């Protein structure tokens, strides 16, 4: 499974992008479960972030969702942190 995260916004407005392939990873099952839950529709939340907040696009095998901080689920936040930290 290919997971891509794009982060935009923030105080400086610098875009950051990382991608991770779960094949051959020991934590593949966990990451894939996080990715499926991150794409699932969540409870209704305000569609707007906060001033100077981050905006995210999570793409998993061609399916995408756009999110605004601080309106992230625990699963979305964990997936974002993992991919941006370890992705290339």
Contact map, one row per residue, 1 for C-alpha under 8 A:
1110000000000000000011100000000100000000000000000000000000011000000000000000000000000000
1111000000000000001111000000000000000000000000000000000000011000000000000000000000000000
1111100000000000001111000000000000100000000000000000000001111000000000000000000000100000
0111110000000000111100000000000000000000000000000000000011110000000000000000000000100000
0011111000000000111000000000000000000000000000000000000111100000000000000000000100110000
0001111100000011110000000000000000000000000000000000000111000000000000000000000000000000
0000111110000011100000000000000000000000000000000000011110000000000000000000000000000000
0000011111001111000000000000000000000000000000000000011100000000000000000000000000000000
0000001111111110000000000000000000000000000000000001111000000000000000000000000000000000
0000000111111100000000000000000000000000000000000001111000000000000000000000000000000000
0000000011111000000000000000000000000000000000000001100000000000000000000000000000000000
0000000011111100000000000000000000000000000000000000000000000000000000000000000000000000
0000000111111110000000000000000000000000000000000000000000000000000000000000000000000000
0000000111011111000000000000000000000000000000000000000000000000000000000000000000000000
0000011110001111100000000000000000000000000000000000000000000000000000000000000000000000
0000011100000111110000000000000000000000000000000000000000000000000000000000000000000000
0001111000000011111000000000000000000000000000000000000000000000000000000000000000010000
0001110000000001111100000000000000000000000000000000000000000000000000000000000000110011
0111100000000000111110000000000000000000000000000000000000000000000000000000000000110011
0111000000000000011111000000000000000000000000000000000000000000000000000000000000100111
1110000000000000001111100000000000000000000000000000000000000000000000000000000000000000
1110000000000000000111111011001100000000000000000000000000000000000000000000000000000000
1000000000000000000011111001000000000000000000000000000000000000000000000000000000000000
0000000000000000000001111101000000000000000000000000000000000000000000000000000000000000
0000000000000000000001111111000000000000000000000000000000000000000000000000000000000000
0000000000000000000000011111100000000000000000000000000000000000000000000000000000000000
0000000000000000000001001111111000000000000000000000000000000000000000000000000000000000
0000000000000000000001111111111100000000000000000000000000000000000000000000000000000000
0000000000000000000000000111111110000000000000000000000000000000000000000000000000000000
0000000000000000000000000011111111000000000000000000000000000000000000000000000000000000
0000000000000000000001000011111111100000000000000000000000000000000000000000001000000000
1000000000000000000001000001111111110000000000000000000000000000000000000000000000000000
0000000000000000000000000000111111111000000000000000000000000000000000000000000000000000
0000000000000000000000000000011111111100000000000000000000000000000000000011011000000000
0010000000000000000000000000001111111110000000000000000000010000000000000011001000000000
0000000000000000000000000000000111111111000000000000000000000000000000000000000000000000
0000000000000000000000000000000011111111000000000000000000000000000000000011000000000000
0000000000000000000000000000000001111111000000000000000000000000000000001011001000000000
0000000000000000000000000000000000111111100000000000000001000011100000000000000000000000
0000000000000000000000000000000000011111110000000000000000000000000000000000000000000000
0000000000000000000000000000000000000011111000000000000000000000000000000000000000000000
0000000000000000000000000000000000000001111100000000000000000000000000000000000000000000
0000000000000000000000000000000000000000111110000000000000000000000000000000000000000000
0000000000000000000000000000000000000000011111000000000000000000000000000000000000000000
0000000000000000000000000000000000000000001111100000000000000000000000100000000000000000
0000000000000000000000000000000000000000000111111000000000000000000000100000000000000000
0000000000000000000000000000000000000000000011111000000000000000000100000000000000000000
0000000000000000000000000000000000000000000001111100000000000000000100000000000000000000
0000000000000000000000000000000000000000000001111110111000000000000111100000000000000000
0000000000000000000000000000000000000000000000011111100000000000000011000000000000000000
0000000000000000000000000000000000000000000000001111100000000000000000000000000000000000
0000000011100000000000000000000000000000000000000111110000000000000000000000000000000000
0000000011100000000000000000000000000000000000001111111000000000000111000000000000000000
0000001111000000000000000000000000000000000000001001111100000000000110000000000000000000
0000001111000000000000000000000000000000000000001000111110000000011110000000000000000000
0000111100000000000000000000000000000000000000000000011111000000011110000000000000000000
0001111000000000000000000000000000000000000000000000001111100001111000000000000000000000
0011110000000000000000000000000000000010000000000000000111110001110000000000000100000000
0011100000000000000000000000000000000000000000000000000011111111100000000000000000000000
1111000000000000000000000000000000100000000000000000000001111111000000000000000000000000
1110000000000000000000000000000000000000000000000000000000111110000000000000000000000000
0000000000000000000000000000000000000000000000000000000000111111000000000000000000000000
0000000000000000000000000000000000000010000000000000000000111111100000000000000000000000
0000000000000000000000000000000000000010000000000000000011110111110000000000000000000000
0000000000000000000000000000000000000010000000000000000011100011111000000000000000000000
0000000000000000000000000000000000000000000000000000001111000001111100000000000000000000
0000000000000000000000000000000000000000000000000000001110000000111110110000000000000000
0000000000000000000000000000000000000000000000111000111100000000011111110000000000000000
0000000000000000000000000000000000000000000000001100111100000000001111110000000000000000
0000000000000000000000000000000000000000000000001100100000000000000111110000000000000000
0000000000000000000000000000000000000000000011001000000000000000001111111000000000000000
0000000000000000000000000000000000000000000000000000000000000000001111111111100000000000
0000000000000000000000000000000000000100000000000000000000000000000000111111100000000000
0000000000000000000000000000000000000000000000000000000000000000000000011111110000000000
0000000000000000000000000000000001101100000000000000000000000000000000011111111000000000
0000000000000000000000000000000001101100000000000000000000000000000000011111111100000000
0000000000000000000000000000000000000000000000000000000000000000000000011111111110000000
0000000000000000000000000000000001000000000000000000000000000000000000000111111111000000
0000000000000000000000000000001001100100000000000000000000000000000000000011111111100000
0000100000000000000000000000000000000000000000000000000001000000000000000001111111110000
0000000000000000000000000000000000000000000000000000000000000000000000000000111111111000
0000000000000000000000000000000000000000000000000000000000000000000000000000011111111110
0011100000000000011100000000000000000000000000000000000000000000000000000000001111111110
0000100000000000111000000000000000000000000000000000000000000000000000000000000111111110
0000000000000000000000000000000000000000000000000000000000000000000000000000000011111110
0000000000000000000100000000000000000000000000000000000000000000000000000000000001111111
0000000000000000011100000000000000000000000000000000000000000000000000000000000001111111
0000000000000000011100000000000000000000000000000000000000000000000000000000000000000111
